[in-house]
Amino acid sequence: HQSKTLPPFFIFVTLCTTMRLCLSILLRFFLSSSDNNNIIGGRNRIITGPRQRALQRATRLRARNTRIANHLNAQRIANGERPISLESLELVLSARDFTGEDYDELLQYNEENGPAVG
């Protein structure tokens, strides 16, 4: 009566697969619990690839514009002028061409900022 043992390769593949599965579960758990900005529509789905980079780029741009607006508004208040809203400032700082759809926002910027000095 011979006892059958598993081939070493089968044991190795099973061990690697189990470790990979455990590591994947742990990474998903820690990444999704530490960064709630990556949860889409209430589902615990981690954003990766181009969408992750676009989200990070938009977050950095928003933070930069907020810093600029805070600094600019501090100077405006110190000079007795009204502060400018972040939305108006972002419109003017954007690198895109303006269209007819931007008229109301540009008018709001002009009202907040006052006439341009010529």
Backbone as CSV, one residue per row, in Angstrom:
resi,resn,N_x,N_y,N_z,CA_x,CA_y,CA_z,C_x,C_y,C_z
1,HIS,0.853,-1.172,0.000,0.000,0.000,0.000,0.895,1.229,0.000
2,GLN,0.875,1.985,-1.108,1.705,3.182,-1.247,0.912,4.418,-0.868
3,SER,1.565,5.348,-0.181,0.910,6.628,0.127,1.252,7.606,-0.980
4,LYS,0.272,8.338,-1.385,0.483,9.292,-2.465,0.769,10.666,-1.857
5,THR,1.785,11.329,-2.388,2.109,12.689,-1.949,1.896,13.627,-3.124
6,LEU,1.637,14.873,-2.799,1.435,15.872,-3.843,2.780,16.245,-4.447
7,PRO,2.802,16.499,-5.740,4.053,16.913,-6.364,4.465,18.292,-5.830
8,PRO,5.765,18.518,-5.682,6.241,19.800,-5.134,5.776,21.003,-5.953
9,PHE,5.674,20.873,-7.256,5.229,21.991,-8.078,3.794,22.387,-7.742
10,PHE,2.928,21.413,-7.539,1.533,21.680,-7.189,1.448,22.402,-5.838
11,ILE,2.248,21.994,-4.898,2.284,22.648,-3.579,2.765,24.091,-3.727
12,PHE,3.793,24.296,-4.534,4.338,25.635,-4.755,3.286,26.561,-5.391
13,VAL,2.605,26.098,-6.430,1.588,26.902,-7.108,0.439,27.218,-6.161
14,THR,-0.002,26.268,-5.377,-1.086,26.487,-4.426,-0.685,27.518,-3.376
15,LEU,0.531,27.414,-2.873,1.029,28.357,-1.873,1.119,29.776,-2.445
16,CYS,1.650,29.905,-3.658,1.765,31.229,-4.295,0.399,31.851,-4.547
17,THR,-0.539,31.057,-5.017,-1.886,31.554,-5.293,-2.567,32.019,-4.012
18,THR,-2.409,31.260,-2.947,-2.998,31.631,-1.661,-2.390,32.924,-1.132
19,MET,-1.084,33.050,-1.234,-0.424,34.270,-0.758,-0.853,35.479,-1.586
20,ARG,-0.965,35.310,-2.889,-1.391,36.406,-3.767,-2.811,36.844,-3.437
21,LEU,-3.684,35.905,-3.206,-5.062,36.208,-2.855,-5.135,36.970,-1.536
22,CYS,-4.403,36.511,-0.536,-4.395,37.188,0.766,-3.837,38.600,0.654
23,LEU,-2.755,38.759,-0.094,-2.161,40.080,-0.277,-3.128,41.015,-1.000
24,SER,-3.813,40.515,-2.013,-4.785,41.319,-2.742,-5.922,41.779,-1.840
25,ILE,-6.422,40.909,-0.999,-7.499,41.259,-0.063,-7.027,42.305,0.931
26,LEU,-5.830,42.117,1.475,-5.303,43.084,2.437,-5.080,44.453,1.800
27,LEU,-4.524,44.488,0.605,-4.302,45.764,-0.073,-5.617,46.480,-0.356
28,ARG,-6.606,45.753,-0.823,-7.918,46.362,-1.066,-8.505,46.934,0.211
29,PHE,-8.392,46.192,1.291,-8.944,46.645,2.570,-8.249,47.915,3.039
30,PHE,-6.915,47.920,3.036,-6.188,49.073,3.554,-6.303,50.284,2.631
31,LEU,-6.273,50.083,1.329,-6.378,51.218,0.416,-7.773,51.827,0.425
32,SER,-8.801,51.005,0.455,-10.158,51.552,0.422,-10.530,52.201,1.746
33,SER,-9.994,51.741,2.867,-10.351,52.348,4.150,-9.553,53.613,4.423
34,SER,-8.358,53.756,3.815,-7.546,54.934,4.096,-7.810,56.076,3.132
35,ASP,-8.398,55.815,1.983,-8.631,56.872,1.004,-10.068,56.787,0.509
36,ASN,-10.967,57.454,1.219,-12.381,57.374,0.876,-12.730,58.152,-0.383
37,ASN,-11.799,58.958,-0.919,-12.056,59.665,-2.165,-12.112,58.716,-3.341
38,ASN,-11.623,57.503,-3.171,-11.582,56.553,-4.273,-12.800,55.641,-4.310
39,ILE,-13.804,55.936,-3.502,-15.005,55.108,-3.512,-16.005,55.754,-4.468
40,ILE,-16.479,54.993,-5.424,-17.378,55.515,-6.447,-18.783,54.988,-6.184
41,GLY,-19.716,55.888,-6.072,-21.121,55.498,-5.973,-21.434,54.550,-4.847
42,GLY,-20.743,54.658,-3.729,-21.019,53.808,-2.588,-20.425,52.414,-2.682
43,ARG,-19.783,52.121,-3.795,-19.152,50.807,-3.937,-17.689,50.924,-3.570
44,ASN,-17.163,49.936,-2.926,-15.742,49.931,-2.577,-14.936,49.473,-3.775
45,ARG,-14.763,50.378,-4.721,-13.992,50.058,-5.918,-12.839,51.039,-5.999
46,ILE,-11.650,50.512,-6.087,-10.469,51.357,-6.112,-10.253,51.872,-7.529
47,ILE,-10.044,53.190,-7.631,-9.787,53.799,-8.925,-8.306,53.644,-9.234
48,THR,-8.009,53.152,-10.420,-6.615,52.990,-10.813,-6.433,53.498,-12.231
49,GLY,-5.196,53.618,-12.633,-4.873,53.971,-14.008,-5.150,55.427,-14.334
50,PRO,-5.600,55.686,-15.550,-5.796,57.065,-16.005,-6.810,57.839,-15.169
51,ARG,-7.865,57.172,-14.713,-8.857,57.886,-13.891,-8.260,58.315,-12.569
52,GLN,-7.405,57.499,-11.978,-6.734,57.850,-10.719,-5.843,59.064,-10.943
53,ARG,-5.083,59.053,-12.032,-4.195,60.185,-12.317,-4.990,61.457,-12.590
54,ALA,-6.107,61.346,-13.301,-6.947,62.517,-13.573,-7.536,63.070,-12.275
55,LEU,-7.960,62.179,-11.383,-8.494,62.606,-10.087,-7.421,63.293,-9.258
56,GLN,-6.220,62.735,-9.247,-5.121,63.346,-8.505,-4.745,64.697,-9.097
57,ARG,-4.721,64.790,-10.423,-4.402,66.051,-11.095,-5.446,67.118,-10.763
58,ALA,-6.726,66.747,-10.799,-7.801,67.694,-10.480,-7.725,68.133,-9.022
59,THR,-7.380,67.210,-8.137,-7.254,67.549,-6.712,-6.093,68.506,-6.496
60,ARG,-4.957,68.249,-7.153,-3.807,69.161,-7.026,-4.122,70.531,-7.602
61,LEU,-4.820,70.572,-8.747,-5.171,71.843,-9.369,-6.124,72.630,-8.475
62,ARG,-7.095,71.956,-7.895,-8.040,72.635,-6.993,-7.310,73.185,-5.773
63,ALA,-6.373,72.411,-5.212,-5.604,72.878,-4.046,-4.739,74.083,-4.423
64,ARG,-4.129,74.040,-5.602,-3.309,75.164,-6.055,-4.155,76.419,-6.229
65,ASN,-5.313,76.271,-6.874,-6.191,77.417,-7.079,-6.716,77.971,-5.757
66,THR,-6.963,77.103,-4.799,-7.412,77.554,-3.477,-6.319,78.361,-2.796
67,ARG,-5.070,77.902,-2.890,-3.955,78.660,-2.303,-3.805,80.020,-2.968
68,ILE,-3.915,80.057,-4.294,-3.819,81.328,-5.021,-4.951,82.255,-4.591
69,ALA,-6.176,81.728,-4.526,-7.326,82.548,-4.149,-7.169,83.084,-2.724
70,ASN,-6.712,82.236,-1.808,-6.525,82.684,-0.421,-5.484,83.798,-0.355
71,HIS,-4.375,83.627,-1.054,-3.320,84.642,-1.044,-3.808,85.943,-1.691
72,LEU,-4.457,85.823,-2.844,-4.970,86.991,-3.545,-6.027,87.713,-2.717
73,ASN,-6.938,86.964,-2.121,-8.001,87.577,-1.327,-7.453,88.235,-0.067
74,ALA,-6.408,87.681,0.520,-5.788,88.330,1.678,-5.224,89.692,1.280
75,GLN,-4.595,89.752,0.111,-4.070,91.031,-0.382,-5.193,92.000,-0.730
76,ARG,-6.250,91.497,-1.341,-7.377,92.365,-1.703,-8.048,92.936,-0.457
77,ILE,-8.248,92.109,0.552,-8.868,92.576,1.795,-7.975,93.601,2.470
78,ALA,-6.661,93.358,2.462,-5.718,94.315,3.062,-5.752,95.655,2.336
79,ASN,-6.093,95.646,1.042,-6.171,96.880,0.262,-7.588,97.453,0.223
80,GLY,-8.495,96.869,1.011,-9.863,97.383,1.075,-10.750,96.958,-0.077
81,GLU,-10.372,95.929,-0.803,-11.174,95.443,-1.924,-11.942,94.200,-1.511
82,ARG,-12.968,93.870,-2.293,-13.761,92.664,-2.018,-13.003,91.424,-2.480
83,PRO,-13.193,90.309,-1.779,-12.549,89.064,-2.228,-13.203,88.524,-3.503
84,ILE,-12.458,87.704,-4.229,-12.939,87.059,-5.446,-13.266,85.605,-5.110
85,SER,-14.378,85.110,-5.648,-14.742,83.713,-5.387,-13.780,82.769,-6.098
86,LEU,-13.610,81.592,-5.540,-12.730,80.584,-6.127,-13.205,80.186,-7.522
87,GLU,-14.508,80.069,-7.707,-15.049,79.665,-9.008,-14.705,80.688,-10.083
88,SER,-14.839,81.972,-9.756,-14.502,83.011,-10.738,-13.013,82.986,-11.068
89,LEU,-12.204,82.804,-10.046,-10.761,82.774,-10.258,-10.348,81.558,-11.084
90,GLU,-10.973,80.408,-10.828,-10.657,79.203,-11.601,-11.016,79.377,-13.070
91,LEU,-12.128,80.066,-13.346,-12.512,80.295,-14.732,-11.452,81.117,-15.454
92,VAL,-10.968,82.163,-14.805,-9.986,83.034,-15.431,-8.628,82.338,-15.554
93,LEU,-8.289,81.485,-14.578,-7.000,80.790,-14.606,-6.986,79.590,-15.543
94,SER,-8.153,79.172,-16.029,-8.193,77.989,-16.886,-7.475,78.278,-18.198
95,ALA,-6.931,77.230,-18.799,-6.140,77.375,-20.017,-6.989,77.194,-21.271
96,ARG,-8.292,77.130,-21.134,-9.145,76.884,-22.299,-9.602,78.200,-22.917
97,ASP,-10.064,78.117,-24.148,-10.618,79.281,-24.837,-12.032,79.526,-24.309
98,PHE,-12.399,80.789,-24.182,-13.730,81.126,-23.698,-14.733,81.030,-24.837
99,THR,-15.957,80.662,-24.477,-17.043,80.574,-25.456,-18.185,81.464,-24.986
100,GLY,-19.255,81.486,-25.755,-20.436,82.256,-25.374,-21.063,81.754,-24.084
101,GLU,-20.804,80.495,-23.757,-21.344,79.915,-22.523,-20.689,80.511,-21.281
102,ASP,-19.529,81.149,-21.442,-18.781,81.687,-20.308,-19.152,83.134,-19.976
103,TYR,-20.083,83.703,-20.712,-20.381,85.122,-20.551,-20.823,85.451,-19.121
104,ASP,-21.752,84.676,-18.568,-22.262,84.961,-17.215,-21.161,84.852,-16.171
105,GLU,-20.321,83.832,-16.291,-19.245,83.660,-15.323,-18.210,84.774,-15.438
106,LEU,-17.899,85.180,-16.672,-16.947,86.274,-16.851,-17.527,87.598,-16.362
107,LEU,-18.825,87.786,-16.540,-19.483,88.979,-16.023,-19.429,88.996,-14.495
108,GLN,-19.650,87.828,-13.880,-19.550,87.725,-12.424,-18.129,88.050,-11.971
109,TYR,-17.119,87.548,-12.697,-15.727,87.860,-12.356,-15.479,89.359,-12.443
110,ASN,-15.993,89.995,-13.490,-15.806,91.425,-13.668,-16.471,92.205,-12.523
111,GLU,-17.652,91.736,-12.098,-18.337,92.412,-10.988,-17.576,92.242,-9.682
112,GLU,-16.997,91.063,-9.468,-16.248,90.818,-8.241,-14.907,91.559,-8.255
113,ASN,-14.271,91.607,-9.405,-12.920,92.135,-9.501,-12.884,93.626,-9.793
114,GLY,-13.921,94.141,-10.428,-13.916,95.543,-10.826,-13.333,95.687,-12.217
115,PRO,-13.406,96.881,-12.763,-12.894,97.070,-14.137,-11.389,96.895,-14.212
116,ALA,-10.937,96.451,-15.379,-9.500,96.251,-15.587,-8.805,97.609,-15.664
117,VAL,-7.608,97.657,-15.101,-6.828,98.896,-15.161,-6.130,98.934,-16.506
118,GLY,-6.285,100.019,-17.254,-5.759,100.112,-18.603,-4.515,100.842,-18.674
